[in-house]
Amino acid sequence: MSDRPSPEARRTPIVIVGAGPGGLSLARILTDRGFANITLVERSRRVGGKTLTFHHEGIGHELGACYTTWGYTLTHEWMREAGITAHRLPTHVIHLPDGRVIDFKEFVLGDHKVRAYGQIAEYNQRWLAFFRNQQLMVDEARWIADVARPFGRWLDDHGLDVVKRFAWRTMTAMGYGHLDAVPALYGLRWNTPSLLLSAAMLRVDEPVPGWQHLWQHLAWHLDVRTDTHIQRVQRSEHGHVIHTDRGELRASQLVVTSPLDEARSWLPMTDEERDVFGRIRWSEYVSTLVQVEGWFRNEDTHTYAANLYGADGDRRGGLMVARRTGDKTPVARARSTTRPDLYVCYQYGVPGASGEDLLERLQADIRADGGRVVTVHRQARWRYAPQLDSDAIAQGYAWRLEGLQGVDDTWYTGASLSHEAIDSIVDYNQWLADRMELRMRRKAGETLDPDWLDRRRRRRLRSLDNK
């Protein structure tokens, strides 16, 4: 079989709903494989989804996705193509509940470094086994029960207290949920060996001029229809008709990257789809850009452990993380001693709380840490981190969700299918593109090797050194 699809397969019309990281990255992956007859429909007036680079006085501030690490292999290729550079964030401290402020690396590793590195090595081996099982879609009851457990309990059961301290920062503080609640499935998807290595080697970066510019770069080379609202979809094994407020689109393959519960208003669903999608739960994460006087200037990031450990830390909207925007542009460096200090601060949303309520709590926490808010420049409230809970995973819903891929030539991607992180979404889309390519080439009449998809999966398993 040829490595490239036939001309008929390449002409397959594809409509992707959503021009965030899920939709744009999948469109780019498919285009690079020869499938360029793609239209993206985006209801917002901008692309990028939950990435938002807010520019103020010559400096970009990340109010959505913010970091890159070593594991962002394909994304880094696109960033280099777009001329996006990296600004390193090497200094990170933790405010402990007892009042001490210590370096993040010291907080994670503790006093016994040899023991700590041994735990990380053990975690990496367990992660490799998880990744293989996930890629091969293993559905054994024992493995399902293992990843359904809360991630904190999973780490405790394996004696990985070092990794658990790391995960307080990478899971709870980043808006993905408390370790005593978020299932191990999501903790393992995100906490890859490369993420641990990036933190240990102080190789965590911010893109410059910003994440928003990467998605704009990808969108410039694609057919993206912004400010376009879907009214209804007619699904059929013979093709789909997508009715929008700007006219009709026809597609052989339909991809939904927007929230699956919201799609119910325009996408006709089977009982199985309604049941599975209905089990996905969302959180809220809030980012706020503020100018503050009298606060920290010598570190990039402060994390407040009292609000990580506290039983009601997230429910009361306490300050979890604050990141000072560094001298990452020529303008910022030229004004490094005179420009005001701006910080992006993060909180969990509180049910029923207004934006003003959350700002009041944020300002109180900053005052308690010695700072004074001068100006609030922007607040972003994100519907965030869609997840199945532990009970749903134990009942097999994650595998039922995967089983819906390709039914009636309809596919799903984005955070609901992987994890609320760009690297997780891009990795998932490479795997999804394999399945879509197989479907489109078969429908175009190509004679395919029966183990074509399996070979693609196993090739991906051999590339684990990038993770």
PyMOL commands that set and color helices and strands:
alter all, ss='L'
color gray80, all
select helices_A, chain A and resi 7-10+21-32+73-81+104-109+113-135+141-148+151-157+161-172+184-190+193-200+211-220+262-265+271-277+306-309+330-334+355-368+390-394+397-403+407-409+422-443+452-461+464-466
alter helices_A, ss='H'
color red, helices_A
select strands_A, chain A and resi 14-17+38-41+53-56+59-62+85-88+92-95+101-103+205-208+223-225+230-234+240-244+247-251+253-256+280-293+301-304+321-324+342-348+372-388+410-412
alter strands_A, ss='S'
color yellow, strands_A
deselect
rebuild
show_as cartoon
